[in-house]
Amino acid sequence: MNSEQSAQLGRAATLTLVALCVGGAVSAYHLAVRPTLIVAIEAVFAISLISGAVYLIVEALGRRHLTLERRADARLASAIAGLHAGIALFDENDRLVVANPTYCQVHEIIADILLPGVPFETILRENVKRSRFDLGVDEAEAYIARRLDQHRNPGPVVERRLNDGRWEQVREERLRDGGLLLVILDITDQKAHEVALLEAKTAAEAANRAKTDFLSTMSHDLRTPLNAIIGFSDLMMTGVFGPIGSPKYLEYAEDIHRSGGLLLDMINDLLDLSKIEAGRYELYPENIDVAAVAAECEIIVGINAEHAGVRLTFAVGDVPMVHADDRAFKQILLNLLSNAIKYTPPGGSVSIAATVTSDDMVAIEVVDTGIGIASDDLNRVFEPFRRGDTSVARTHEGTGLGLAITKRLVELSGGKLCLESEVGLGTSVKVWLPATPPDALAANDRVRA
């Protein structure tokens, strides 16, 4: 508060005090001796003094409030002037009212016409005329018409490229009085970052496609001679054209056949993974009997389980059919069962069970009493060529693609997969797949009828 305001408040307080004293004295004197008329005159005089004092107080407070408002306005104006964003205010007739220094700086090319009262359309046309904007393939008038429409009907953020290579982002908002607030931000750095990310993404996708094409070509080229090797070794093992002679040759033929089979499985896994990653793995969903497919898988993996000394338990009861691709569904179950048998020591067990959930999904769970997976490796086992603890993985054949392919097939089928494991106790893998809707089953029954 300045000295003048302090003096005014002091005078007002003094007058008020005087008025109150006079009023009290009048009242006392009246009660004693004074006539009624004199008392009335003195009372009016006292009230006048009080009113004057109140007026002075109100006036002083009003001036103080106005001073505070002006200070607040000055601070706000200073803050807006210091912003790195260009800010301009247009009135209800779309004429420039005020602009901060940044707005004037970014429009330096038209500084001679950038004055209060200039219409927005004039600003736009001069910018286009003096080649501030990169119009791209647009003609000047088409560009102006589109920008005027955006300006008069504020909506999404506008991004534009300038002729010097910089980028601007323009935000506009209609005000309640019909005016318009316009904000311009320089987004050149963000655009450069986006371009760098896009180029990196494009390069990564190209490299991934090259890898996928290579794996696909290599897999096809290797499978043909490999099938021949497996076929000839099978002929030698079965003695189609007579006995081999030395039992040692038969042993070698069995090794060739087994190794060829393992290599073929690896190549098939590589081919499947390359198809999935390239988006070329085609699914043909149908209604599948879970129990029937599980029984087929039991026969296929049963021999391996018997050789490994692992007990198999199947508890797939009366559950709804699942809506999935038959080949993919069978591969999911075979991968999970084969993996469980592979990492379960002799005397252990592997079980498979199926139940229906409340959200119309069929849950299939494969549980083993194997070596388990360390907690640090749980997330990595679904990555291609990752096999958990490498010291343990080296003692088991395989590429580490089984779980990676299984998870992707489950997700392609509209399901989800969850794995829980503890070292030394075993592993549980649960797969949820969509059950066949009852109306689809009814439609199939009508078709068969």
Secondary structure, DSSP 8 states (H G I E B T S, - for coil): --HHHHHHHHHHHHHHHHHHHHHHHHHHHHHHT--HHHHHHHHHHHHHHHHHHHHHHHHHHHHHHHHHHHHHHHHHHHHHHT-SSEEEEE-TTSBEEEE-HHHHHHTGGGTTT--TT-BHHHHHHHHHHTT-B--TT--HHHHHHHHHHHHHS--S-EEEEBTTS-EEEEEEEE-TTS-EEEEEEE-HHHHHHHHHHHHHHHHHHHHHHHHHHHHHHHHHHHHHHHHHHHHHHHHHHHTTTS--SSHHHHHHHHHHHHHHHHHHHHHHHHHHHHHHHTT-----EEEE-HHHHHHHHHHHHHHHHHHHT-EEEEEE-S---EEEEHHHHHHHHHHHHHHHHHTS-TT-EEEEEEEE-TTSEEEEEEEE-SS---GGGTTGGGSTT--SSHHHHTTS-S-S-HHHHHHHHHHHTT-EEEEEEETTTEEEEEEEEEB--HHHHHHHHHHH-
